[in-house]
Amino acid sequence: MSDYIIEMNHITKRFPGIVANDDVSIKVKKGEIYALLGENGAGKSTLMSMLFGMYEPDEGEIIIRGQKVKILSPSHATELNIGMVHQHFKLVSNYTIAENIIMGMEPVKKHLGFIKSVDIKKANQEILELSRKFGLEVDPTKVIEDVNVSIQQRVEILKMLYREAEILIFDEPTAVLTPQEIEFLLEIIKGLRKDGKTIILITHKLEEIKKVADRCAILCRGKLIAVLDVAATDTKTMANMMVGREVSFTVDKKEPKFGREILKVENLTVKNEDKFDLVKDVSFTIHAGEIFVIAGVSGNGQVELADAVAGLLKHSAGRVILNGADISNYTIRRRNLAGISYIPEDRHNVGLVMDFSLSDNLALKNYFEEPFSGKGIVREGEFAAYGERLIREYDIRSSQGNNTIVRSMSGGNQQKAIIAREIELGSDLMIFVQPTRGLDIGAIENIHRQIVAQRDAGKAVLLISLELDEVMNLADTIGVIYNGEIQKIADAKTLTPGQVGEFMMGVGHK
């Protein structure tokens, strides 16, 4: 009997214009936490999608519990006790938690001895007991659209456990979680291992691998670079192997040279649909050559504040002044033309048109202007030339260049495309909302460098970040938000990470 519960031997998978996995072999022991580490687009998710039956390998073999198998579909993978939590959750938003978990395996009761119906009461009880057993407590009756992302992730994990999965695949499980939620999830993963589960963790977050993983396979551009004992390997070595070059964990930043006032926000208040204040009487200014970072725990109004400045949300009170002009009542396009670039938190729903080509997405903000169009005629050649230049200059990796449908690109390259488009507008104000969420160390290093370059070019930068390290590394000025209110605005050099953390929790001393 083999020591390994999973063997993937010489796996190759090709898509048009790209080899996603190139002769990759991995072996996973029963009961271990095995990490797959690599840049966005390195082939990690593709490899695991073959293990879960979403793709078939072009070459190579898969062996589960010593038996060679051809996994034809996710349902076939489920029969083999393999489960997967995808980076983008596969949930029905208007169904309850229990309905999502039992889908396809519904407990049935009979009326009058022959009329069948779903026994939802039994399902609710089973889900409640299962969630308590694994420390994933949920209310089975809650509707998915009414719960936050960390609860939705628990639902995805419970879906696997309800189907008695022994092999659990987690694809970038912490990408959308707050630091506190991440710590909770890592404890859950360790608990699942104690329960005898075998876990494969797809990630690019080195500190998480160090906390939970036993071994780590590093992929770079589709090739397996190394398999490492995590305890015996430092994060610097992992990072360099993952990216294929020396990476820096610190931001190289000169002293700022503040210029004229670019953005002035005066007493801004933003309400939700229920007339509850999400942003409360917020005021601040940003100058040319300044990175102003708003720090806060997720859900404290910082995203709504950025959306209100960019015009995506209407404010109920206050003013937004750009370069001396009151733009409070401007449309989104008029704000763009006035000098605002916006990199949103939600790249899929707000940043990109997912089924458009890469070149079309790169020209979304200026397709109606010269040189892209004139006299009502769109000039395809200009789109192509512009796209090729941005792909080259911003290192946007895609299988078919300009013609690539952005839905097929990795998250990191989608983000590169948005940043390229927004920087090329030459706006005086650059708004970055969680620009490095879900990205690998190489992509993060690149985006940090671009943010600093924009500041050094005399742009005003408004950065919204949940990452305390990112806040402290990039900020010239820090504004801390809690419960929709600015708690503190200060020169970044005068605040310690501990002080910023206290203000983020609403307990700092002003």
N, C-alpha and C positions, 0 to 999 in steps of 0.2 A: 504493500500500500504506500502510495506517495506521501511525503511529508507535507505536500502542498494541497490546499483546497482549490486553488486556481492556478492554472498554467496557461499563459498566452505565448505561443511560440512562433517567432518570425512573422509577426502580424504586419501586413502592408495594406494600407487603404488609400486609394487615389480618388480625387475629385477633379473636375475639369480645371486644368492649369496648375494643380497643386498635389503634392504627395503629403497627405495629412499624417500618416504613420509609415515609417520607412524601416521595415525589418526589425520591429520592436518585440522583445521577449521579456516577460516579467513572470515571477512566481511568488504567490502569496501564501503564507502559512495560515493554518486555521487558528483563529483567536488573536491575530495580530492587527494592529492599526498600521496600514501600509499607505504612505502618502505618495501621490503623483505630483511632482513639482515642475513648473515650467512657466514660461512667459505666456501671455494671452496669444492664442493661435499656435501653441507648440504641439498640439495634438492630444492633449490629456483627455478632454471630453469625448473626442472621436473614439479613442481607444476604449473608454468605458462604455460608450454607446454601443459598441460591438458586443461587449460582455452582457449588456442589457437587451440585446436583440433589436436595436433600432437600425443598425447597419450590419451588413455581412462583410467580413474581410475579403479583400481581393486575393490575398495569399496568407498562408499560415494556418494554425490550428488552435482551438480552445479546448482545454481539458478541465473538467469540473469533477472534483472528488475522484480523480484517477480515471475518469471516463471521457473519451473524446466526444464532444458534442458540436452540433451545428445549431446555434441559437437563432431561431427563425423570427421571433417577435418578442416584445416585452411580456406578453402573456406566457410564452414559453419560458422566458427567464424567471417569471414568477413561479412556475411549476418547478423550476430548479432551485427555488428558495433564494433567488437573487432579487434585491430591491434597489431602487435608485431614487434619490432626492435630487431633482434637477435644479440648476441655478435659477431658472425661471419656473416657478411652481406650476404644477398641472392640476389646478383646482377649479371647480365650478363655483363662481363667486356668489350666485344666488341660492346655493344649496347650503344646508347646515353642515357643521363639522362631521357629524355622524354619517350623513348621506354621502359626503365625499369619501370617507374612509371605507364604507361598506360597498361602494359602487362595484357591481359585478359579482359580489359575494353576499348579497343581501339575505339576512335570516328571514325565513318565510313562516307565516302561520296560516292555518286553514279555518275558514268559517263554514259551518254546516257540513264539515267533513270533506269539502271538495273545492271551495272558493279560496284561492290563494291571494295573500297580500303580504307586503313587507311588514315585518314585526319591528317597527321603529322603536317601540318601548324597550324591547330586548336589546336592540342595537345600541341605543343610548346607554344602557346599563353596562354592556360589554365594553364600549369605548371608554366609559368613565373608569372602570376597573383596570383596563389595560393602561390608560394614561397614568393612573396612580402607581401602578406597579413599576413603571419605568421613570417616574419622576417628571412626566410630561403632562401634567394635569391640564385638562381643557374642559370647557362646558360643551358637551356634545350637541346641545340644542342651538348654539350660537350660529348665525349665518356668516359665511366666510368673509363677505365684503364688510362686515362690521367688526372684524378683529384685525389686530396689527400683524406685521410680517413675521414677528417671532412666533406668534401663535399659529400662523399659517404654516410655518416651517415644522412646528410640532405635529401638525396634522399630516404633513407629508411623511414624517418619520413614523407616525402611528399607522399610516396606510401600509408601510412596509411590514411593521410588526404584526398588524392584523392578519396579513397574508403569510405570517410565520417565516419571514425572510431570515436566513442565516448569514448571507453575504450582503452587507449594506454599503452602497456606493453613495457618497456625499459629493456633489459637484458644486464647488465654491460655496459652501454652506454659510459662511459668515459675511458674504459680500454686502448684504443689506441690513446687517445687524449693528446695534450700538455696542460699545465696549463691554457694557454690563451683560448684554444678551449673549455676546460671544463667549464670555467666561462661563455662563450657564450652559451653553451648548457644548463646550469642550468637556465639561464635567459629565454631561449626558453621554457623550461619545465614549468616555472612559468607562462609564457605568455599563454601557452596552457591551463593551469588550469583556468586562467582568462576568456578564451574563452569558458569555460564550459566543458572541457574534464576531464575525470577521468583518473588518471595516476598511474600505478604501476611501481615502480622503483626497479629492482633487483640489489643489489650492496653489496659490503663489505666495502665501503669507508665511514667512519663515518662522516667526515667533510661535505661530500656532503649531507648526510641525514639531518644533522643539518641545512644546508642552505635552503633546499627546502621541506622536508617531513613534513606532519602533524602527521601521526602515523607510527609506525614501528613494524613489526612482526619479531621476531628473531627465526631462525631455527638453530638447532644444531643436526647433524647426523640424519636428517630426521624428527625430532620431533619439534613441536612448543613449544618454551620455554616461550615466553611472547609476549604481544602486548602492546607497550609503547606509551605514549604521548611524541613526540620528544622534544618539547619545555621544558618539565619538567624533562628530563633525560640527564645526562652528558655522554660524549663519553666513559669515563672510564667504566661506568656501562654497556654500550652497548657492549663494547669490551669483557669484562669479561664474560658476558652472552653468547655472540656469540661463544667464544672459549671454554667455560666451565671451565676456570681457570683464575687466575690473569695474566694479560699481562703487559709487560713493553713497554713504548713508547720511551725509550732511549736505546742506545746501550752501553753495559758494555764493555769497551775497555781499556786495559792497555797501558802504554807508549810504543811506538814501539822500537824495537831493530833491526836496519838495519844491514844487512850482506853484502855479496858480490853482485856485479852487476849481475843481471839475464838477463834483457832485455835492449837493447840499440837500439833506433830507430833514424836513422840519415837521415835528409833532405828528408823525405818520401813524395812523391807526387803521388796521385792517380787521374786518369782521368776517366770520364764516356765515353760512346760510342761516344759522340759527341766531344770528346777531350777537354772537359771542366774540369778544375781542381776542384775536390771535396775535396781533401786534398792537402794542399799547403806547401811544404818544412817544414814538422813537425819533430821536434827532441825532445827526452826526454829519461830518463833512469829510470828503476825501480829496486830496490834492494830486496834481500831476506828479508822477514819480513816487507814489505812495502805495504800499500794499496794506489795505485796511481789512483785517480779518475779523469776522464775527464768529465767535466761538460759543458753543452751547451743546447741551445734550439734545439728541434728536427729539423733535416735536415741541420745541419751545418758541416757534414762530419765525425762525431764521429763514426757512425756505419761502414762507409767505412774504416776508420782508423783501427778499430778492425778487420774487415774482411781481410784487407791487411796483418796485423800481423799474423793472423791465416792461411792465404793462400787462402782464398775464393775469393779474388780479386787480380789481378796483379797490381803492382805499376809501374809507368813509370820512377821514379827516386828515388834515396836513397837506404838505406840498412836497413835490420832487422837483428840484431845480438842477438843470444840467447846463454848464457853461453860462450861467447867469439867466437862462430862460426857464420859465415855469412850464414844465412838460407834463404836469399832473393829468391833463385831459388829452394827451396825445395818444393816438393808436399805437399798436406795437410797431408797425412798419415805420410810422413817423418817428418813433423813438430810435429805431435802428438807424434811420437816415440822419437823425440829429447827433448820433455818435455813441450808441450803446451796442456792445456785443455781449451775448449771453450764452454761457455754457451751462445748460440746465442739469439738475440732479438726475432726471429721468431721460436718459438718452434715447430710449425706444419710443416713448409716447410724445415727447416734446422736442427732442433734439434732431430727430431724423424721420424721414418718410421711408419706412423699412423696406417697402417693395419697389422703391425707386433705385436707379443705378447710382453708383458712387459719384459719377460726374454731375448728375442732376442734383444730388444732395449737396455737393460742394458749391453749387451756384444758387442754392435756394434763396439766399438773401439779396442777390443782385441780378437775377436772371432777366429782370425787366429793364435793365439799364444797358447802356453801351459798355463794353463791346458785344455783350451777349445777345442783344436784340436791338432792332431799329426799324422804325416805320411799321411796327406790328409784326415783324418777321424775326423768328428765333434763328440764331446763327449757330448751328450744331458744331461747326469747326472750332468756334471760340470756346464752347463748353469743353470740347475734347482737349484743346491746348491748355486751358486753365486747369483742368483735372489732372492732366499728366504732370504739370509743374508742381501742383500741391502734393500729389502722390510721391513725387521724387523728393521734394524739399522737406516734407514732414514724415517721410518713411512710413507711409500708409501701405500695409501689406495686404494684398488681396489676390484672389486667384485669377481674375480676368481684367485687372486694371480698371479703367473707366467704366467698363460694362458690368462690373461686379454688382450684383444686387446686395445692398448693405445688410440685409437680414442674414446673409450667409457669412458675414465677416465676424471675426472675434470681437469681444467687447472692447478690448484695448485698441484695436484698429478703428472701430466705430468712434471711439472717443477721440482718437487722433484726427479723424475726418472732421468732427465737429469743431475741434480747437483750430484746425487749419482754416476752416471756413470763417470762423469768427475773428481770428487774428488778421486774416487778409482783408477784412473790412476796414482796418486802420482806425477803429473807433477810439475816442478819447477815454471812454469808460469800458473796462473789461470786467464782467461779472462772471465769476467761477463758482458754481455750487457743487460741492462734493466732487471736484474734478478727477480725483484719483480713486474713487470708490470702485472696488472690484478689480483694480489693475495690479499688475505685477511690479516688482521692484525696478525693473528697467524702464517700464512705461511711466512709473511715478517719478523717477529721476528726470526723465525727459520733460514731463509736464511741469515739474518744479522749475526746471531751467527756463522753460518758455515763459512762465509767470514772471520770474525775475527779469527776464529779457524785456518783457512788456513794460514793467516798472522802470527799468533803466532807459527805455526809449521814451520816457516821459508820459506814459499812460497812467491813468488812475485805475487801480485794481481793487475790486470788492470781492473778497474770497469768503465763502461760507464753508466751514469745515467742522466735522465732528472729531477729527483726529488731533489730539493734543500735541503730538510730536510735530505734525504738519503746521499747526498754529504757531508753535514756538519757533520753528525753523524759518517760516516765510514772512511772518508779520513784521511790519514797521510799527503799526498801531493795532491794538487789540480792543475790540468791543465785545463784552461778554453779555449774552442774552439769557434770561431765565424767565419763563412764564410770560413771554411776549414783551418783556421790559428790558431795556439796557441797564445792566447792573454797574458796569464800570467801563470807561474808555481811558486807555493809558498807552504811553510809549511802551512797546513790547519789551524793551530792555529793562524796564522798571518792575516787571512782573515775573514771578517764578511760576513754573508749571503747577505747583501746589496751590498758589494763590488763584490762578486762572481756574483750576479745578473746583476750588471752593465757591467762586462766583458762579460757575456753571451749575452748581447744586443749590444756589441761592443762599449760601451761608457766609459769603465773603464780607469783609469789613470795608466799607467804602471810605 
